[in-house]
């Protein structure tokens, strides 16, 4: 029983550590101030 609890705690610590690592690295991209979006051109208007 002691081995089961030890393995369970190790698995929980591993999962929690990976979740915290993913949350830490999941930052939204930082776009510089001078960047403007390009106008969208509809490709379907050229179809014959």
Secondary structure, DSSP 8 states (H G I E B T S, - for coil): -HHHHHHHHHHHHHHHHHHHHHHHH-------TT--------GGGG--
